[in-house]
């Protein structure tokens, strides 16, 4: 916390800086990435996918991307998996991920809206909360 | 802190704290570290979430999942399932009464979805001990606007146009109060926050102070700017240690960021606040008594006028508003008077916070738009009466308020309608009563309360409440006469008209309203020596029905005064002369036997 006395402009800057908090608590991000973390996902390396995703979000400074986990999606042989949901678009499931693939998906799909077709399993499926 | 992907908001209002919220928070933090999730999951203690009935409560974001009645033992399973594997745990979710399916999200739960939050807008969603979280939710934006863009006159006009009225009881228009004070020439002027909430069953102000202390601070700085005050006081009763503690932290953080002190936000405005801890006398909530208390004198009210706006703290012009009133101010300035005035009724704008207690399924704190019906509050939000019992009355406004009967359930709640029905808005306590409540007993309870809390300065209140309580006690004991009712009414009117301050002037309301709506119950006590609700001990009899008693000895062992005699497999008998009517035998008799009965009046046997 800064100990400097605030001006009106600096107050607005604190608000900007803390936006991640309100985005997350209101569940109102620009996109949601769900990392599948059933036992199969964890065994196949979902933890590394999650770490890569969170690090990338932090280093790129894009706090309005919501990250959640889910259980097994039923395709245990294609784990680790993640689902990307962008508002008003069908969700996209990605399979057999690596940290490198996850970073690329964040950059291209989540942030720029271009589906990384070569890693995708299918477009459109059940949504989850 | 890294970018946490999930936030766990543990309710740490006094209600949840008393059922183990801090132990739960510790268990969560420990388990999260144990699972290596400490960089991903942030555990936050918030103020009161409102649904106290279901505490301890944890809200999980971004999903918005509402977990309730959690214990530290539930934590390992919850952390593994939800926070690691992403499977929300149904068994910890809320299941509405009489339904089988849990409701996962807070926004879908009936208790929450009919509410409209302004004063409580940050409840359960921010950490009240971190100013950044308040700022994140537009905190101090209203202050920045007021200081940088508005003249003091414009602030007062905004508040006046919003239609905001005092939330502490009488409902005086806040804008007018500020205007009166700003016109005074004398200097210095003062700002006071009345946090001496004393009504039995009311906890609105405590929850606001605990959940969102900065909202009160921001409101007060705006008010200070409007009237030209340089110093303010937060009078908080000492029975609210958590509120005092959190307010102290909030004041320190606000000072550190220059939101209090000199040259606030670089605009050249100076103002600071100080906490005064009240010693917990009910009368201290009366504004002139509260001012005397801050001055270091005994909390005695004095005659008004002059009003504090002209002649207040140390004789200087003073604006005193209640906690909830102050908490509304930042949103009004930020979002505009028209937005606020768009909510509510013709005469009462915005929302009101009520503490919903008594015989109601969803005990808790609710904020609803003015004009909502009592039925919506009690059945829509409160979930109705437990145990399939019938609604009888709702006591609104605490010891100053009155009991409103079933016929008036569709009454639209605002200042005028409640006063017209013999109750009053008061600070917002709502006590729901079912058919097992005796109205004479309730009136006696409140009269005893006001009699004990009467400061004794004026005769009508000091003597009148004592006489009234005496008569009520006599009626409850089955020794009343018809003339007692006449005397009671005469005294009530005298006290109402003659008492010096609001405490005395409103003290007869519980009696007058119960006499108005439940006169037959008084008459049953007097003429038939009956208590229809089976409450007043002098008028009820416990009796063991010989044909039902199986001689199990349970009631005999439970009786604290050995009034039950009998042997195993033989019918037990209660010695009526020794019986103290505690009901232990009644409660302990097995449901399939039900040999102990409770009767009153003529039906009573001895």
Interface residues (C-beta under 8 A of the other chain):
Chain A: X1 X2 X3 X4 X5 X6 X7 X8 X11 X12 X14 X15 X18 X19 X20 X21 X22 X24 X25 X26 X27 X29 X32 X34 X35 X36 X37 X38 X39 X42 X50 X54 X57 X58 X63 X66 X67 X68 X69 X70 X71 X129
Chain B: X2 X3 X4 X5 X6 X7 X9 X39 X40 X61 X62 X63 X64 X83 X84 X85 X86 X87 X88 X104 X105 X125 X131 X132 X133 X135 X136 X137 X138 X140 X141 X144 X147 X148 X253 X256 X257 X258 X259 X261 X263 X265 X266 X267
